[in-house]
Amino acid sequence: MKISARNVLKGKVKRLTHGMVTSEAVIELQDGTEIVSVITKQSAQDLKLSVGMEVHTVIKASNVMIAVD
């Protein structure tokens, strides 16, 4: 796999919850950090995602916002 994004993190699917339209995947990185991704249910099915599966998380954002009270 080749991709232009610089933020690619390897992990395993820890939890997968399917809704009517979207699926929520919790990915656990090697250091225990968890990343949550919400994708379409169809994409989750196309990727054949399952708990325990090794995946790559690709983070591509044009900006990062911080807010405080």
C-alpha positions in Angstrom: 0.0 0.0 0.0 1.3 3.4 -0.9 -0.5 6.6 0.2 0.5 10.2 0.4 -0.9 10.8 3.9 1.9 11.1 6.5 -0.2 10.0 9.5 -0.6 6.2 9.1 -0.8 4.2 12.3 -1.0 0.5 12.6 -3.4 -1.1 15.0 -6.1 -3.8 15.6 -9.8 -3.5 15.6 -10.8 -3.6 19.2 -14.6 -3.0 18.8 -16.9 -2.7 15.9 -20.5 -1.4 16.2 -22.7 -1.4 13.1 -25.6 1.0 12.9 -28.2 1.4 10.1 -26.0 3.5 7.9 -22.6 3.9 9.7 -20.2 1.7 11.6 -18.0 2.7 14.5 -14.6 1.1 14.7 -12.4 1.4 17.7 -8.8 0.8 16.7 -6.2 0.0 19.4 -2.6 1.0 18.6 0.4 -0.9 19.9 0.8 1.5 22.8 -2.8 1.1 23.9 -4.0 4.3 22.5 -7.5 4.0 21.0 -8.7 5.8 17.8 -12.4 5.8 16.9 -13.4 6.0 13.3 -16.9 6.3 11.9 -17.3 5.0 8.4 -20.2 3.9 6.2 -21.5 0.5 7.0 -21.0 -0.4 3.4 -17.3 0.5 3.7 -16.9 -1.7 6.8 -18.5 -4.6 4.9 -16.4 -4.0 1.8 -13.2 -4.0 4.0 -14.5 -7.2 5.8 -13.6 -5.5 9.1 -13.7 -7.7 12.1 -12.6 -7.6 15.7 -8.9 -8.5 16.0 -8.1 -7.6 12.4 -4.9 -5.7 11.8 -5.6 -2.4 10.0 -3.9 0.9 9.2 -5.6 4.1 10.4 -5.0 7.0 8.0 -5.4 10.5 9.4 -5.7 13.3 7.0 -7.0 16.6 8.3 -6.7 20.1 6.9 -6.9 21.6 10.4 -7.1 20.7 14.0 -9.2 22.8 16.4 -8.9 23.2 20.2 -11.6 24.6 22.4 -11.8 25.5 26.1 -14.6 26.6 28.4 
